[in-house]
């Protein structure tokens, strides 16, 4: 039965994409959580929604754009949102956290306008909101693979700098690290991962895959690298089992993946309390 399922091309696309997303989302999520930027994923996901809605609207109104992959415009909006966040952080130097809710609100507003112009929700838009096993194409898989390679390269090359910036930004800057550019590259990478993850997890739930596995891992990890390992492990477990359940039960994969992530989080909290209890 399982071998028959994996013989289908769209299942192969979904699971290979899911494996890549289960790797890069929690991997990047560790740095996001440690730097207290968890809400940035929500902000950029709503900006991505505006890009998807704009793409579907253009496809409907402009015949020449029929067949254009909405992922491209979604990524463009997400990256543009990351640029605006960085710009606003320099404008509000003493209130840098304001940049995230400003972009989040703007993304929601623009998204709602585009959705209303496109005559409301449709099946395609719902697949982007909550994820879809059957919607992942081979083109989507190659795009996700390219983004995954880029993320792994960034983490490998800039691991030391990202680690120092995550725990002591002032010391990192004093050490000669170009904090502004490193943060710019970091937020640009986050934007790409969010856009890449929406096919599997869905735009409204993608931030959960970046934060919930990390929240579970820091309850039981004894160091930063161990936290990365457990985050990726929990992310992969959630994605793999979530995709299987979504296909078997005809559910949106975003929901099953997030619920499994919550179950793992609860389990890690219980486990950590049990281990700390005196014998």
N, C-alpha and C positions, 0 to 999 in steps of 0.2 A: 504493500500500500504506500509506504513512504517513498520507495524507489519510483513508483508511478507518479507521485506528486512532483518529485524533483525532476522528472523528465519534461515537465512543462516549462517552456522558456520564461514565462512571466514569473513563475515561482523561483527559477534560478536567478533572475534579475533581482527579485525582491530579497532573497536570502543573501546573495552576495553583497548587495547594497547594504542590507541590514548589518552584516558582519563588519563592514567598513565603518558604518555610522556608529555601531556599538563600540568600536575602537576609538575613533577620533573625538566623538562628542564627550564621553567621560574623561578622556585624556586631557582635552583642553579645559573641560569643566573643573578639574582640580585647581588649575591656575585661576580660573574665574572665581571659584568659591573662596580660595585663600586670599585673593585680592579684594574680596567683598564687592564683587561686581555681578552677583547672581541675577539681578534684575536686567542687566544688559541684554541677556538672551531673550527675555520677554519683549523688550523694546524693539530689538532688531527683527524678531519674528513678526511683530505687527507691521513693521515697515515692509517686510517681505510679502506679507499678505496684500499690502497695497500694490506691490509690483505684480503679483499674480493676478489680482483683480484687474489691473490696468492692461495686462497682457491679454486676458480673456475678453476684455472690452474691445481692444484693438482688433483682435481676431474676428470679433463679431461685426465690427463697423467697417473694417478695412479688409477687403477681399484678398489683397496681395499678401496679407500677414497670416492667412489661414494656414494652419499647420506649424506655426512658430511655437517652439517649446517655451511654455511660460516660465520654466526654470531660469532662463537667461535674464528676463526682465526682473524676476524675483531676486536673483543674485545682484543685479545692478542696483536695485533699490536698497538691498541690505547693505551693500558696500557703501553706497551713498549715505545711508543712515549712520554707518560707523564713522564716516568722515565728519558728518554734522555733530555727532557726539563729541568728537575730539575738538572741533572748533568751539563748541559751547563750553567745554571744560576750560578752555583758555579765556573765554569771555567771563565766566563766573568762577574766577580763580579761588575764591573763598567758599563757594557753594557748588563745587564741581559735580556733586551728586544730582543736582538739578537737571543736568544734561540728559540723563536717562529718562525720567518721566516726561520731559518736554518732547523727546523724540518718540516715546511710546504713544503719547497723546496725539501727536501729529500723524503717526502711522495709522492709528485707528481712524482718525478723521478722514484722511485721504482714502483709506481702504473702503470705508463706508460709502463715500461719494462714488468711487469707481464701481462698487457693487451695485449701488442704486442705478447708476447709468447703464449698467449691463443687465438691468431688469431683474435684479435680485440673485439669490443663490441658485446654482445649478449643480448637476452631478459632478462636473469637473472641479468646481470650487470646493465642494464638500470633500473630495478626495485629497485636496491640498490642506484643508483645515484639520482633518483627523487622520490622514494617511490612508493608503490603499495598497493592498498586496498586488492587485491586478494592474494598477496604474503605472508601475515602474517599468520603463522601457529600457532597451539595451543602450540607448543614447544616455538616459539618466544614469545608468550604471557606469558608463565610461566617464561621465562628468564627475560623479561621486568618487570614482577611483583616482582621477586626476587631483581633485581637492584633497583626498586622503593623503596622497603622496606629498602634496605641498605642505600639509599640516605636519606630517611626520618629519619632513625636512626642516621646517621652522623650529619644531621642538628640539630636534637633534642639534641644530646649529646654535640656537639661542637658549638652550636649557639653563646654563649657568646664569645668564642675564635675567631670564624670566624668574628663576628661583630667587635671586637676590631682590628683584623688584617686588616680588610677592610678599616678602617678609620684612624688608627694610628698604623702602624706596630712597630715603635720604642717604643711607650708607652706600647704596648702589650708585646714586648720582655722584657722591663724593669719590667713588672709586674710578670714575671716568666713564661709566656706562652712559650711553646716550639714551636716557630714560624716555624722552619724548618719542624718539623714533622706534624704540623697542615696543612701547605701548601702542604706537600707531600700527605697527606690524601685527601685534597681538590682537587688537580689536578688529583689524581687517580679516585676520584668520578666523576669528569667532564669527564674523558676518558670513563668510563662505561656508562654514560648517552648518550654521543655522539654515542657510538656503539649501544646502545639500541634503539636510535631514528631513525636510518637510514632506517629501514623497513617502517616506516610511512612517514617521512618527506623527506628522501633521504640524502645521504652522502653530496652532494654539497649544500644542503639547511638547514642542521640541525642547523648550527650556528645561522640562522635567528630566529629559535624558542627560542633560549636561549637569544637573544638580543632585538629583536623587541618588544615583550610584555613588557620587562623591560623599553625600551626607551619610550614606550607609558605611562607606569605607573608613571615614575618619573616626567612627565609633570603635573600630576594632584594629585599625592600623597602628603600628608603633613607630612609623617614620614617614617622611614625605614620599619616598619611592614606593614604599609598601602601600601607601594610600593610592598612588597611581595604579599599582597592580590590581588592587581590589576594586577600584573604580571601574577599570576596563573589564575585569572579570564579571562584576555585577551587571555592567551595561550589556555585555555580550549575552549573558544568561537571560536577561529581560527581553532582549531583541529576538533571540532565537526561539525561546518558548512562546513569546508574545506573537510572533509571526505564525507559528504553527497553530496556536489557538485561534488566531484571527481567521486563518484560512479554513480550519475545520468547522468553526462556529459561525462563519460569515459575519465577522465583527470588524470594526475599524481597528487596524493594528496599533494606532496611537494609544487607544484606550487600554488594550491588553498589555502593551509594553509598560505603560505608566503604572497600571495597577500592580503588575509584577514587581516593578521597581519599589513601589510603596511597601509591598509585602516583604521584600528583601530588607528595606530600611527598618521596618518594625522588628524583623528577625535579628538584625544587627544590634538594635537597641537592647532587645531582651538578652541577647548573648553577652553584650558588654556588661550589663548589670549583673548577670549570673557569674561572669568571670571575676568581677570585682567584689562579689560577696564573700566575706570571710568564711573559711572552711569550718 
